[in-house]
Amino acid sequence: MTTTLTPATPPASAPSASGTHWVPVAEGLWAGTHDGEFLGTVEFVDGGFETADRVGTRIGRSHSLASAQRLLDTPASGSSPMLAWRDDRPLLTAGWLGFATLAVAAVAIALQLFS
């Protein structure tokens, strides 16, 4: 038996404390507007809520719908407890390449010393 998690759908056009209106667009997809201006979307994907801004750039992932919506409701202040979406792949790649280079150098030195 397979269990599928589906998020609870808020009432249509549910306003938040900041005046943002959240409207369910499709199953697992909400759109946020403030004074008629589109702010972005929240989508339920793989057990979490992914937030995207008005141009579709992913800005975060949350475990609850309210947290995901708050990423768009509150202006960027720099002291937000939410984790911003980051792509650390270039940094991780450089780290692993440096580690591999050191490992190869250590093996080469060991072969020279014990040969």
C-alpha positions as CSV (number, residue, x, y, z in Angstrom):
1,M,0.0,0.0,0.0
2,T,1.4,3.4,-1.0
3,T,0.7,6.5,0.9
4,T,0.7,9.8,-0.9
5,L,1.1,13.0,1.0
6,T,-1.0,15.9,-0.3
7,P,-1.0,19.3,1.3
8,A,-4.2,20.8,2.7
9,T,-5.7,23.3,0.3
10,P,-6.3,26.8,1.9
11,P,-9.6,28.6,1.3
12,A,-9.7,30.4,-2.0
13,S,-8.0,33.8,-1.9
14,A,-6.8,33.4,1.7
15,P,-5.3,36.7,2.8
16,S,-2.2,36.6,5.0
17,A,-1.3,39.0,7.8
18,S,0.7,41.1,5.3
19,G,-2.2,41.5,2.9
20,T,-1.0,38.9,0.4
21,H,-3.7,36.8,-1.2
22,W,-2.9,33.2,-1.9
23,V,-5.0,31.4,-4.5
24,P,-4.8,27.7,-5.2
25,V,-4.2,27.5,-9.0
26,A,-3.9,23.7,-9.3
27,E,-3.3,20.6,-7.1
28,G,-0.3,21.5,-5.0
29,L,0.3,25.0,-6.6
30,W,-0.5,28.4,-5.1
31,A,-0.1,31.9,-6.5
32,G,0.5,35.0,-4.3
33,T,-0.6,38.5,-5.2
34,H,-0.5,41.8,-3.2
35,D,-2.6,44.7,-4.4
36,G,-3.1,43.0,-7.7
37,E,0.6,42.5,-8.3
38,F,1.9,38.9,-8.8
39,L,4.5,38.0,-6.2
40,G,5.3,34.4,-7.0
41,T,4.3,30.8,-6.5
42,V,4.5,28.0,-3.9
43,E,4.5,24.4,-5.3
44,F,4.3,21.2,-3.3
45,V,7.1,19.0,-4.8
46,D,8.6,15.8,-3.3
47,G,7.2,16.3,0.2
48,G,8.2,20.0,0.5
49,F,7.1,23.4,-0.6
50,E,9.2,25.2,-3.2
51,T,8.9,29.0,-3.4
52,A,9.6,30.9,-6.6
53,D,9.5,34.7,-7.1
54,R,7.6,36.6,-9.8
55,V,10.1,35.7,-12.5
56,G,10.3,32.0,-11.6
57,T,13.6,32.0,-9.7
58,R,13.6,29.5,-6.8
59,I,14.2,31.3,-3.6
60,G,13.6,28.6,-1.0
61,R,12.2,25.3,0.1
62,S,10.1,24.8,3.3
63,H,8.5,22.0,5.2
64,S,5.2,23.9,5.6
65,L,3.0,25.9,3.3
66,A,2.9,28.8,5.7
67,S,6.7,29.0,5.8
68,A,7.0,28.9,2.0
69,Q,4.4,31.7,1.7
70,R,6.3,33.8,4.3
71,L,9.3,33.8,2.0
72,L,7.3,36.0,-0.4
73,D,5.2,37.8,2.2
74,T,8.1,39.3,4.0
75,P,10.6,41.6,2.4
76,A,14.2,40.5,2.3
77,S,15.8,41.8,5.5
78,G,18.9,39.7,5.6
79,S,18.1,38.4,9.1
80,S,15.4,36.0,8.0
81,P,15.4,32.6,9.8
82,M,14.5,31.0,6.5
83,L,17.2,29.3,4.4
84,A,17.6,30.9,1.0
85,W,18.0,28.7,-2.1
86,R,21.7,28.3,-2.9
87,D,23.5,26.3,-5.5
88,D,26.8,25.1,-4.1
89,R,27.7,22.7,-6.9
90,P,30.7,24.8,-8.2
91,L,32.2,25.1,-4.7
92,L,31.7,21.3,-4.0
93,T,33.2,20.4,-7.3
94,A,36.3,22.5,-6.6
95,G,36.6,20.9,-3.2
96,W,36.4,17.4,-4.4
97,L,38.9,18.1,-7.2
98,G,41.3,19.5,-4.7
99,F,40.9,16.5,-2.5
100,A,41.5,14.1,-5.4
101,T,44.6,16.0,-6.4
102,L,46.0,15.8,-2.9
103,A,45.2,12.0,-2.8
104,V,47.1,11.4,-6.1
105,A,50.0,13.5,-4.8
106,A,50.1,11.5,-1.6
107,V,50.2,8.2,-3.5
108,A,52.9,9.4,-5.8
109,I,55.1,10.5,-2.8
110,A,54.5,7.2,-1.0
111,L,55.5,5.3,-4.1
112,Q,58.7,7.3,-4.4
113,L,59.6,6.9,-0.7
114,F,58.9,3.1,-0.5
115,S,60.2,2.0,-3.9
